[in-house]
Amino acid sequence: MHFKTGGCKICEDNCEAGAIDHSKTDETRQLKVGAIVLATGFDLFDSREIPRYGYGRLPNVISALEFERICHASGPTGGKVLTSAGQPPRSVAIVHCVGSRDKNHQEYCSRVCCMYSLKFAHLVKEKTGAEVTNFYIDMRSFGKGYEEFYRRLMSEEVNFVRGKVAEVTNVSRSPEEEGKLIVVCEDTLLGLVRRVPVELVILSAGLKPGADTEKLNQVFGICRSADGFFAEKHPKLAPVDTASDGIFLAGACQGPKDIPDSVAQGAAAAAGALSLIDKGSIVLEPIRARINADLCGGCQICVANCPYTAIEYNSEKGVSEIQEELCKGCGSCVAGCPSGAALQENFEDRQIVSEVEGVLS
Ligand SMILES: Cc1cc2nc3c(=O)[nH]c(=O)nc-3n(C[C@H](O)[C@H](O)[C@H](O)COP(=O)(O)OP(=O)(O)OC[C@H]3O[C@@H](n4cnc5c(N)ncnc54)[C@H](O)[C@@H]3O)c2cc1C
């Protein structure tokens, strides 16, 4: 463990495992490893991208993470749910699917927002007794015990309005709305536009790929799916593997998921990494590329083309070299090589020509 401040150091003296060392500083270490588990998580959708919801503009419109922080005992209000005026709210709106299932932002469902919104509704009721209204498109309570939790909330007299929120405004149209935030929404079950005045609005934003996903993607040479999260090798048969051997995925970096699913995937990824270590050897692809050093001009186009980062440029020899254990034999280097130095084992021109001649003879 590493602490920035010295403190009293009682913990250092008392820790039987000797895990605390106050003299340690930050350091960058290079480790040689045989397997990597990527578990870099997600970023929360920035609700400012939907200005009509008022986040960052209207006081008392808060994000889901801010609400989590407020509820925490070590948070700014000591765990009490309060408005910006320091009073417990008498009415709270929870807006689901902010940025999710939205063609203008993220088309996919973020999976966890329905359930964390229900958790918020329960917390608000428990802590303040306020009237809580959930604005949802569809309720997706998909996991074990989740539907029961949803039903329990309905019995706790939490309101549910089915419809996508059009806007959150502070422009009142009636004395009842004055000084409040008004959530405007088409109630698709009743078939009418509703204006619901509340004192606090929580925006349940969706999950999006982490900001450094692109950078990590380049470092590790793994693919991303259309939604920007890291892509697994096969959605059903290899859900924690990637197209690059030895690199595994766990948690929300692969797509939105809740804690139980992240933990399960983490255990599977660790098992995958251990099985590689346990075997002690790897089986190479029978079809892989090689570079004829005599022909290579050292242009490095193959280095840039290789999706598996399997090619390195040897500056001393002035040629590119294949790392056989990483090569998947995709042929990107062969197709792009201007000097014909990159060759596909068992698929060289002369072999293909011989095969064609054999077929035609
Ligand atoms: C508001 C909110 C409430 C939620 N409530 C619940 C709930 O009640 N129950 C539930 O089951 N789920 C809940 N979830 C979902 C839950 O947060 C996720 O399932 C969980 O965080 C996923 O875990 P993870 O480890 O994959 O990602 P994260 O929790 O995002 O952790 C990833 C970690 O990797 C670190 N990291 C990122 N990039 C790098 C890098 N390049 N190098 C080193 N480290 C890096 C990050 O700093 C972070 O610490 C909630 C989500 C939100 C947004």
The ligand as an ORCA input file, in Angstrom:
! r2SCAN-3c Opt
* xyz 0 1
  C     -24.319      5.558    -11.251
  C     -24.052      4.096    -11.320
  C     -24.550      3.244    -10.337
  C     -24.331      1.866    -10.415
  N     -24.871      1.050     -9.453
  C     -24.693     -0.282     -9.565
  C     -25.270     -1.153     -8.590
  O     -25.910     -0.723     -7.649
  N     -25.077     -2.496     -8.745
  C     -24.370     -3.020     -9.790
  O     -24.253     -4.235     -9.892
  N     -23.802     -2.208    -10.715
  C     -23.934     -0.871    -10.622
  N     -23.380     -0.042    -11.560
  C     -22.525     -0.649    -12.601
  C     -21.103     -0.830    -12.064
  O     -20.569      0.445    -11.813
  C     -20.260     -1.577    -13.075
  O     -20.798     -2.856    -13.286
  C     -18.831     -1.781    -12.592
  O     -18.255     -0.560    -12.187
  C     -17.969     -2.387    -13.687
  O     -16.723     -2.668    -13.120
  P     -15.373     -2.575    -13.963
  O     -14.322     -3.010    -13.012
  O     -15.529     -3.290    -15.233
  O     -15.189     -1.038    -14.341
  P     -14.877      0.231    -13.419
  O     -15.654      0.168    -12.172
  O     -15.081      1.408    -14.325
  O     -13.329      0.083    -13.051
  C     -12.314      0.228    -14.027
  C     -11.064      0.705    -13.334
  O      -9.982      0.697    -14.264
  C      -9.250      1.910    -14.113
  N      -8.600      2.226    -15.402
  C      -9.145      2.703    -16.532
  N      -8.231      2.849    -17.496
  C      -7.060      2.439    -16.973
  C      -5.726      2.333    -17.479
  N      -5.416      2.690    -18.727
  N      -4.764      1.856    -16.642
  C      -5.055      1.491    -15.378
  N      -6.298      1.566    -14.842
  C      -7.286      2.026    -15.624
  C     -10.302      2.945    -13.727
  O      -9.698      4.044    -13.083
  C     -11.184      2.130    -12.794
  O     -10.697      2.160    -11.477
  C     -23.586      1.327    -11.508
  C     -23.084      2.188    -12.494
  C     -23.307      3.549    -12.415
  C     -22.779      4.446    -13.491
*
